[in-house]
Amino acid sequence: MPQTLSSPCTKVCILDSETGLCRGCGRTRDEIAAWGGLGEAQRRAIMAGLEARLRLAYPTTEGRQAASG
């Protein structure tokens, strides 16, 4: 049985031109593009910082609406 890749994707794919982040998951365009080729440890390392990254980029409730679902 194939192993499922870990992913922070929330199916809210909106790349913010000011921050360079996806407002749904917090990854950069480069991280999203490379995701399938990364090892599990690399994916988990990126995922560990995404929540903090989104909080810094979108500190207000209104600004994080898309990011929080």
MOPAC internal coordinates of N, CA, C and O (Angstrom, degrees):
PM7 1SCF
backbone

  N    0.0000 0     0.00 0     0.00 0    0    0    0
  C    1.4558 1     0.00 0     0.00 0    1    0    0
  C    1.5318 1   108.97 1     0.00 0    2    1    0
  O    1.2310 1   119.25 1   -50.14 1    3    2    1
  N    1.3528 1   119.03 1   129.86 1    3    2    1
  C    1.4596 1   121.42 1  -179.35 1    5    3    2
  C    1.5217 1   111.46 1   -66.30 1    6    5    3
  O    1.2310 1   121.25 1   -35.73 1    7    6    5
  N    1.3280 1   115.22 1   144.27 1    7    6    5
  C    1.4571 1   120.66 1   179.27 1    9    7    6
  C    1.5270 1   109.15 1   -83.72 1   10    9    7
  O    1.2310 1   120.21 1   -44.55 1   11   10    9
  N    1.3260 1   117.21 1   135.45 1   11   10    9
  C    1.4495 1   122.35 1   177.89 1   13   11   10
  C    1.5230 1   109.27 1   -78.10 1   14   13   11
  O    1.2310 1   120.54 1   -44.58 1   15   14   13
  N    1.3330 1   116.57 1   135.42 1   15   14   13
  C    1.4533 1   120.96 1   177.74 1   17   15   14
  C    1.5210 1   109.78 1   -76.17 1   18   17   15
  O    1.2310 1   120.41 1   -41.74 1   19   18   17
  N    1.3301 1   116.83 1   138.26 1   19   18   17
  C    1.4574 1   120.55 1   173.82 1   21   19   18
  C    1.5195 1   108.23 1   -65.99 1   22   21   19
  O    1.2310 1   120.75 1   -41.48 1   23   22   21
  N    1.3195 1   116.18 1   138.52 1   23   22   21
  C    1.4587 1   119.90 1  -179.98 1   25   23   22
  C    1.5236 1   110.29 1  -151.60 1   26   25   23
  O    1.2310 1   120.46 1   -41.99 1   27   26   25
  N    1.3323 1   116.73 1   138.01 1   27   26   25
  C    1.4581 1   120.76 1   176.20 1   29   27   26
  C    1.5256 1   112.33 1   -89.25 1   30   29   27
  O    1.2310 1   120.11 1  -175.77 1   31   30   29
  N    1.3215 1   117.40 1     4.23 1   31   30   29
  C    1.4646 1   121.42 1  -174.84 1   33   31   30
  C    1.5263 1   110.52 1   -57.12 1   34   33   31
  O    1.2310 1   121.38 1   -47.87 1   35   34   33
  N    1.3374 1   114.96 1   132.13 1   35   34   33
  C    1.4625 1   121.32 1   178.84 1   37   35   34
  C    1.5235 1   111.30 1  -110.89 1   38   37   35
  O    1.2310 1   120.62 1  -173.52 1   39   38   37
  N    1.3329 1   116.43 1     6.48 1   39   38   37
  C    1.4716 1   123.12 1  -178.14 1   41   39   38
  C    1.5264 1   111.86 1    65.34 1   42   41   39
  O    1.2310 1   120.44 1  -158.31 1   43   42   41
  N    1.3415 1   116.76 1    21.69 1   43   42   41
  C    1.4566 1   123.73 1   172.68 1   45   43   42
  C    1.5251 1   105.18 1  -115.37 1   46   45   43
  O    1.2310 1   120.87 1   -98.90 1   47   46   45
  N    1.3192 1   115.95 1    81.10 1   47   46   45
  C    1.4650 1   121.54 1  -172.04 1   49   47   46
  C    1.5222 1   110.62 1   -95.12 1   50   49   47
  O    1.2310 1   121.14 1   -92.58 1   51   50   49
  N    1.3252 1   115.43 1    87.42 1   51   50   49
  C    1.4574 1   121.87 1   179.00 1   53   51   50
  C    1.5211 1   106.87 1  -127.15 1   54   53   51
  O    1.2310 1   120.41 1   -73.39 1   55   54   53
  N    1.3381 1   116.82 1   106.61 1   55   54   53
  C    1.4571 1   120.17 1   178.64 1   57   55   54
  C    1.5206 1   109.19 1   -83.12 1   58   57   55
  O    1.2310 1   120.83 1   -58.42 1   59   58   57
  N    1.3141 1   116.03 1   121.58 1   59   58   57
  C    1.4547 1   123.44 1  -178.38 1   61   59   58
  C    1.5273 1   108.52 1   -83.35 1   62   61   59
  O    1.2310 1   120.14 1   -59.76 1   63   62   61
  N    1.3233 1   117.33 1   120.24 1   63   62   61
  C    1.4630 1   120.77 1  -177.04 1   65   63   62
  C    1.5275 1   112.42 1   -68.59 1   66   65   63
  O    1.2310 1   119.56 1   155.46 1   67   66   65
  N    1.3250 1   118.45 1   -24.54 1   67   66   65
  C    1.4651 1   121.19 1   179.72 1   69   67   66
  C    1.5208 1   112.04 1   -79.01 1   70   69   67
  O    1.2310 1   119.98 1   135.91 1   71   70   69
  N    1.3202 1   117.64 1   -44.09 1   71   70   69
  C    1.4647 1   120.58 1  -176.35 1   73   71   70
  C    1.5213 1   112.60 1   -95.11 1   74   73   71
  O    1.2310 1   120.42 1   157.67 1   75   74   73
  N    1.3284 1   116.79 1   -22.33 1   75   74   73
  C    1.4607 1   120.50 1  -175.70 1   77   75   74
  C    1.5148 1   113.09 1    78.42 1   78   77   75
  O    1.2310 1   120.36 1  -169.73 1   79   78   77
  N    1.3313 1   116.93 1    10.27 1   79   78   77
  C    1.4602 1   121.85 1  -177.16 1   81   79   78
  C    1.5202 1   111.67 1  -106.90 1   82   81   79
  O    1.2310 1   121.16 1   -29.72 1   83   82   81
  N    1.3155 1   115.39 1   150.28 1   83   82   81
  C    1.4556 1   120.61 1   168.85 1   85   83   82
  C    1.5248 1   106.44 1   -73.58 1   86   85   83
  O    1.2310 1   120.25 1   -51.95 1   87   86   85
  N    1.3149 1   117.13 1   128.05 1   87   86   85
  C    1.4655 1   120.01 1  -178.53 1   89   87   86
  C    1.5198 1   112.46 1   -71.84 1   90   89   87
  O    1.2310 1   120.08 1   163.80 1   91   90   89
  N    1.3132 1   117.46 1   -16.20 1   91   90   89
  C    1.4601 1   120.65 1   178.59 1   93   91   90
  C    1.5151 1   112.84 1   -83.08 1   94   93   91
  O    1.2310 1   120.48 1   132.21 1   95   94   93
  N    1.3406 1   116.69 1   -47.79 1   95   94   93
  C    1.4660 1   119.32 1  -173.27 1   97   95   94
  C    1.5190 1   113.89 1  -114.99 1   98   97   95
  O    1.2310 1   119.55 1   160.39 1   99   98   97
  N    1.3268 1   118.47 1   -19.61 1   99   98   97
  C    1.4549 1   121.27 1   178.85 1  101   99   98
  C    1.5167 1   115.22 1    91.78 1  102  101   99
  O    1.2310 1   120.36 1   178.83 1  103  102  101
  N    1.3318 1   116.92 1    -1.17 1  103  102  101
  C    1.4642 1   118.73 1   179.08 1  105  103  102
  C    1.5268 1   110.58 1   -79.84 1  106  105  103
  O    1.2310 1   121.25 1   -23.08 1  107  106  105
  N    1.3400 1   115.22 1   156.92 1  107  106  105
  C    1.4521 1   120.89 1   174.06 1  109  107  106
  C    1.5238 1   108.92 1   -82.69 1  110  109  107
  O    1.2310 1   120.74 1   -13.63 1  111  110  109
  N    1.3203 1   116.18 1   166.37 1  111  110  109
  C    1.4678 1   121.39 1   177.13 1  113  111  110
  C    1.5296 1   109.85 1   -57.84 1  114  113  111
  O    1.2310 1   120.19 1   137.63 1  115  114  113
  N    1.3361 1   117.24 1   -42.37 1  115  114  113
  C    1.4672 1   120.96 1   180.00 1  117  115  114
  C    1.5268 1   111.72 1   -64.32 1  118  117  115
  O    1.2310 1   120.35 1   139.62 1  119  118  117
  N    1.3369 1   116.94 1   -40.38 1  119  118  117
  C    1.4690 1   119.88 1   178.42 1  121  119  118
  C    1.5262 1   111.02 1   -65.08 1  122  121  119
  O    1.2310 1   120.65 1   139.18 1  123  122  121
  N    1.3252 1   116.35 1   -40.82 1  123  122  121
  C    1.4648 1   120.30 1   179.02 1  125  123  122
  C    1.5258 1   109.93 1   -63.10 1  126  125  123
  O    1.2310 1   120.57 1   134.93 1  127  126  125
  N    1.3330 1   116.51 1   -45.07 1  127  126  125
  C    1.4639 1   121.06 1  -178.38 1  129  127  126
  C    1.5246 1   111.73 1   -64.53 1  130  129  127
  O    1.2310 1   120.11 1   143.81 1  131  130  129
  N    1.3279 1   117.40 1   -36.19 1  131  130  129
  C    1.4645 1   121.52 1  -176.42 1  133  131  130
  C    1.5204 1   113.28 1   -85.84 1  134  133  131
  O    1.2310 1   119.84 1   167.97 1  135  134  133
  N    1.3270 1   117.91 1   -12.03 1  135  134  133
  C    1.4629 1   123.31 1  -168.53 1  137  135  134
  C    1.5238 1   113.99 1   -49.02 1  138  137  135
  O    1.2310 1   119.56 1   131.26 1  139  138  137
  N    1.3007 1   118.45 1   -48.74 1  139  138  137
  C    1.4621 1   121.81 1  -176.74 1  141  139  138
  C    1.5206 1   113.63 1   -63.61 1  142  141  139
  O    1.2310 1   120.15 1   155.58 1  143  142  141
  N    1.3248 1   117.32 1   -24.42 1  143  142  141
  C    1.4552 1   121.14 1  -179.22 1  145  143  142
  C    1.5126 1   114.14 1   -95.18 1  146  145  143
  O    1.2310 1   120.06 1   176.85 1  147  146  145
  N    1.3286 1   117.49 1    -3.15 1  147  146  145
  C    1.4631 1   121.10 1  -179.40 1  149  147  146
  C    1.5185 1   110.66 1   -83.78 1  150  149  147
  O    1.2310 1   121.09 1   -29.02 1  151  150  149
  N    1.3146 1   115.52 1   150.98 1  151  150  149
  C    1.4567 1   120.52 1   174.20 1  153  151  150
  C    1.5201 1   110.27 1   -76.69 1  154  153  151
  O    1.2310 1   120.96 1   -15.68 1  155  154  153
  N    1.3167 1   115.77 1   164.32 1  155  154  153
  C    1.4725 1   120.58 1  -178.65 1  157  155  154
  C    1.5264 1   111.22 1   -58.47 1  158  157  155
  O    1.2310 1   119.74 1   139.22 1  159  158  157
  N    1.3251 1   118.11 1   -40.78 1  159  158  157
  C    1.4669 1   121.06 1  -179.84 1  161  159  158
  C    1.5276 1   110.72 1   -63.70 1  162  161  159
  O    1.2310 1   120.15 1   140.05 1  163  162  161
  N    1.3240 1   117.32 1   -39.95 1  163  162  161
  C    1.4656 1   120.86 1   178.23 1  165  163  162
  C    1.5265 1   110.97 1   -66.10 1  166  165  163
  O    1.2310 1   120.36 1   137.46 1  167  166  165
  N    1.3259 1   116.91 1   -42.54 1  167  166  165
  C    1.4715 1   119.92 1   178.50 1  169  167  166
  C    1.5256 1   110.57 1   -62.71 1  170  169  167
  O    1.2310 1   120.36 1   135.42 1  171  170  169
  N    1.3134 1   116.92 1   -44.58 1  171  170  169
  C    1.4708 1   119.94 1  -179.65 1  173  171  170
  C    1.5234 1   111.51 1   -64.77 1  174  173  171
  O    1.2310 1   120.01 1   143.59 1  175  174  173
  N    1.3278 1   117.59 1   -36.41 1  175  174  173
  C    1.4678 1   120.91 1   178.13 1  177  175  174
  C    1.5260 1   110.54 1   -63.52 1  178  177  175
  O    1.2310 1   120.25 1   137.75 1  179  178  177
  N    1.3146 1   117.13 1   -42.25 1  179  178  177
  C    1.4659 1   120.63 1   177.62 1  181  179  178
  C    1.5224 1   109.98 1   -66.29 1  182  181  179
  O    1.2310 1   120.42 1   133.84 1  183  182  181
  N    1.3355 1   116.81 1   -46.16 1  183  182  181
  C    1.4659 1   120.78 1  -177.65 1  185  183  182
  C    1.5257 1   111.86 1   -61.56 1  186  185  183
  O    1.2310 1   119.99 1   149.29 1  187  186  185
  N    1.3222 1   117.62 1   -30.71 1  187  186  185
  C    1.4664 1   121.06 1  -178.45 1  189  187  186
  C    1.5268 1   112.20 1   -61.76 1  190  189  187
  O    1.2310 1   119.82 1   152.36 1  191  190  189
  N    1.3210 1   117.95 1   -27.64 1  191  190  189
  C    1.4574 1   120.33 1  -177.58 1  193  191  190
  C    1.5128 1   115.60 1  -103.03 1  194  193  191
  O    1.2310 1   119.65 1  -179.53 1  195  194  193
  N    1.3194 1   118.27 1     0.47 1  195  194  193
  C    1.4605 1   120.30 1  -173.21 1  197  195  194
  C    1.5228 1   114.06 1   -68.63 1  198  197  195
  O    1.2310 1   119.89 1   139.08 1  199  198  197
  N    1.3101 1   117.82 1   -40.92 1  199  198  197
  C    1.4700 1   119.44 1  -178.99 1  201  199  198
  C    1.5293 1   110.60 1   -62.23 1  202  201  199
  O    1.2310 1   120.29 1   134.90 1  203  202  201
  N    1.3215 1   117.06 1   -45.10 1  203  202  201
  C    1.4642 1   120.80 1   178.80 1  205  203  202
  C    1.5274 1   110.64 1   -65.06 1  206  205  203
  O    1.2310 1   120.41 1   141.06 1  207  206  205
  N    1.3214 1   116.83 1   -38.94 1  207  206  205
  C    1.4645 1   122.00 1   178.63 1  209  207  206
  C    1.5284 1   110.15 1   -60.54 1  210  209  207
  O    1.2310 1   119.98 1   135.39 1  211  210  209
  N    1.3286 1   117.65 1   -44.61 1  211  210  209
  C    1.4640 1   121.28 1   178.86 1  213  211  210
  C    1.5217 1   111.34 1   -66.30 1  214  213  211
  O    1.2310 1   120.16 1   140.23 1  215  214  213
  N    1.3341 1   117.31 1   -39.77 1  215  214  213
  C    1.4751 1   120.45 1   178.78 1  217  215  214
  C    1.5234 1   110.86 1   -62.27 1  218  217  215
  O    1.2310 1   120.17 1   139.55 1  219  218  217
  N    1.3309 1   117.28 1   -40.45 1  219  218  217
  C    1.4631 1   120.53 1   179.33 1  221  219  218
  C    1.5254 1   111.42 1   -69.31 1  222  221  219
  O    1.2310 1   120.45 1   139.86 1  223  222  221
  N    1.3099 1   116.75 1   -40.14 1  223  222  221
  C    1.4624 1   120.84 1  -177.57 1  225  223  222
  C    1.5226 1   112.36 1   -73.90 1  226  225  223
  O    1.2310 1   120.49 1   146.24 1  227  226  225
  N    1.3316 1   116.66 1   -33.76 1  227  226  225
  C    1.4685 1   121.87 1  -175.19 1  229  227  226
  C    1.5305 1   109.57 1  -132.90 1  230  229  227
  O    1.2310 1   120.22 1  -106.75 1  231  230  229
  N    1.3404 1   117.19 1    73.25 1  231  230  229
  C    1.4680 1   120.16 1  -173.30 1  233  231  230
  C    1.5238 1   115.46 1   -70.67 1  234  233  231
  O    1.2310 1   119.46 1   159.83 1  235  234  233
  N    1.3261 1   118.64 1   -20.17 1  235  234  233
  C    1.4625 1   119.49 1  -179.03 1  237  235  234
  C    1.5169 1   110.54 1   -91.64 1  238  237  235
  O    1.2310 1   120.78 1   -24.45 1  239  238  237
  N    1.3063 1   116.12 1   155.55 1  239  238  237
  C    1.4622 1   121.32 1   177.96 1  241  239  238
  C    1.5202 1   110.31 1   -59.57 1  242  241  239
  O    1.2310 1   120.46 1   136.40 1  243  242  241
  N    1.3381 1   116.72 1   -43.60 1  243  242  241
  C    1.4625 1   120.71 1  -179.22 1  245  243  242
  C    1.5247 1   110.75 1   -63.44 1  246  245  243
  O    1.2310 1   120.27 1   137.75 1  247  246  245
  N    1.3196 1   117.09 1   -42.25 1  247  246  245
  C    1.4542 1   121.50 1  -178.84 1  249  247  246
  C    1.5110 1   113.05 1   -68.03 1  250  249  247
  O    1.2310 1   119.99 1   155.88 1  251  250  249
  N    1.3158 1   117.62 1   -24.12 1  251  250  249
  C    1.4562 1   121.77 1  -178.70 1  253  251  250
  C    1.5168 1   112.14 1   -99.20 1  254  253  251
  O    1.2310 1   119.53 1  -174.10 1  255  254  253
  N    1.3080 1   118.51 1     5.90 1  255  254  253
  C    1.4651 1   120.78 1  -175.93 1  257  255  254
  C    1.5221 1   111.57 1   -52.71 1  258  257  255
  O    1.2310 1   119.69 1   130.01 1  259  258  257
  N    1.3113 1   118.21 1   -49.99 1  259  258  257
  C    1.4664 1   120.87 1  -179.52 1  261  259  258
  C    1.5193 1   110.66 1   -67.64 1  262  261  259
  O    1.2310 1   120.47 1   144.17 1  263  262  261
  N    1.3307 1   116.72 1   -35.83 1  263  262  261
  C    1.4593 1   120.31 1  -177.60 1  265  263  262
  C    1.5171 1   112.12 1   -69.52 1  266  265  263
  O    1.2310 1   120.14 1   148.76 1  267  266  265
  N    1.3172 1   117.33 1   -31.24 1  267  266  265
  C    1.4614 1   119.23 1  -177.40 1  269  267  266
  C    1.5187 1   112.56 1   -92.20 1  270  269  267
  O    1.2310 1   120.17 1   173.85 1  271  270  269
  N    1.3195 1   117.28 1    -6.15 1  271  270  269
  C    1.4672 1   120.70 1   175.74 1  273  271  270
  C    1.4570 1   110.07 1    91.29 1  274  273  271
  O    1.2310 1   120.10 1   180.00 1  275  274  273

